[in-house]
Amino acid sequence: KVLHAVVAEAYINLKRLDLAELYYTKAIADGVATVDVYVNLSQLCRIKKSLIEADSYLQQAKKLEVPHIMIQQLSAQIQSEKLNLDTDIPAYPE
């Protein structure tokens, strides 16, 4: 069951983020939903600018109630990037 998470980490090292995301989601489907898996998925989604999805994975990591050094930092980054996206959208079409 841990195989998908290990393969996902290998793909991250190879900079194949699309495949890493696929294998992390397979790990979750296999019942290997660890804090690391959720944090890594959150980071991958953040890189893709899928901030709602990134935040969702981070919330799942928090629910596991296992301390992780990246949760607070990643949460702050996602919230900051959400605010930046909101301010980049013009109020009226030009």
C-alpha positions as CSV (number, residue, x, y, z in Angstrom):
1,K,0.0,0.0,0.0
2,V,2.9,2.4,0.6
3,L,4.2,1.8,-2.9
4,H,2.2,4.6,-4.5
5,A,3.5,7.2,-2.0
6,V,7.1,6.0,-2.7
7,V,6.6,6.2,-6.4
8,A,5.1,9.7,-6.0
9,E,8.2,10.8,-4.1
10,A,10.4,9.4,-6.9
11,Y,8.4,11.4,-9.5
12,I,8.9,14.6,-7.4
13,N,12.7,14.0,-7.5
14,L,12.4,13.6,-11.3
15,K,10.4,16.8,-11.5
16,R,7.4,14.9,-12.9
17,L,4.8,16.7,-10.8
18,D,1.8,15.5,-12.8
19,L,2.7,11.9,-12.1
20,A,3.6,12.6,-8.5
21,E,0.2,14.0,-8.0
22,L,-1.4,11.0,-9.6
23,Y,0.4,8.6,-7.4
24,Y,-0.3,10.6,-4.2
25,T,-4.0,10.4,-5.0
26,K,-3.7,6.7,-5.6
27,A,-1.9,6.4,-2.2
28,I,-4.9,8.1,-0.5
29,A,-7.3,5.8,-2.4
30,D,-5.2,2.8,-1.1
31,G,-5.6,4.0,2.5
32,V,-2.2,5.5,2.8
33,A,-3.4,9.0,3.7
34,T,-0.5,10.3,5.8
35,V,0.2,13.9,6.7
36,D,3.2,13.8,4.4
37,V,1.0,12.6,1.5
38,Y,-1.5,15.4,2.1
39,V,1.2,18.1,2.6
40,N,3.0,17.0,-0.6
41,L,-0.3,17.1,-2.5
42,S,-1.0,20.5,-1.2
43,Q,2.4,21.8,-2.3
44,L,1.9,20.3,-5.8
45,C,-1.5,21.9,-6.1
46,R,0.0,25.2,-4.9
47,I,2.6,25.1,-7.6
48,K,-0.2,24.6,-10.2
49,K,-2.0,27.6,-8.7
50,S,-4.9,25.3,-7.7
51,L,-5.1,27.0,-4.4
52,I,-8.6,25.8,-3.3
53,E,-7.5,22.2,-3.9
54,A,-4.2,22.9,-2.1
55,D,-6.1,24.3,0.9
56,S,-8.4,21.3,0.9
57,Y,-5.5,18.8,1.0
58,L,-3.9,20.9,3.8
59,Q,-7.1,20.8,5.8
60,Q,-7.1,17.0,5.4
61,A,-3.6,16.9,6.8
62,K,-4.7,19.0,9.8
63,K,-7.5,16.6,10.6
64,L,-5.0,13.8,11.1
65,E,-3.7,15.8,14.1
66,V,-0.1,14.8,13.5
67,P,2.4,17.6,13.9
68,H,4.1,18.6,10.7
69,I,6.6,21.4,10.3
70,M,5.2,22.5,6.9
71,I,1.5,22.8,7.8
72,Q,1.6,26.3,9.2
73,Q,4.0,27.7,6.7
74,L,2.1,26.2,3.7
75,S,-1.2,27.4,5.1
76,A,0.2,31.0,5.3
77,Q,1.6,30.7,1.7
78,I,-1.7,29.5,0.3
79,Q,-3.7,32.2,2.0
80,S,-1.3,34.9,0.8
81,E,-1.4,33.6,-2.7
82,K,-5.2,33.5,-2.6
83,L,-5.2,37.2,-1.6
84,N,-2.8,38.0,-4.4
85,L,-5.0,36.3,-6.9
86,D,-8.0,38.2,-5.7
87,T,-6.2,41.5,-6.0
88,D,-4.9,40.7,-9.5
89,I,-8.5,40.5,-10.9
90,P,-9.7,43.8,-12.1
91,A,-13.0,45.1,-10.6
92,Y,-14.4,45.9,-14.0
93,P,-13.5,44.6,-17.5
94,E,-11.4,47.0,-19.4
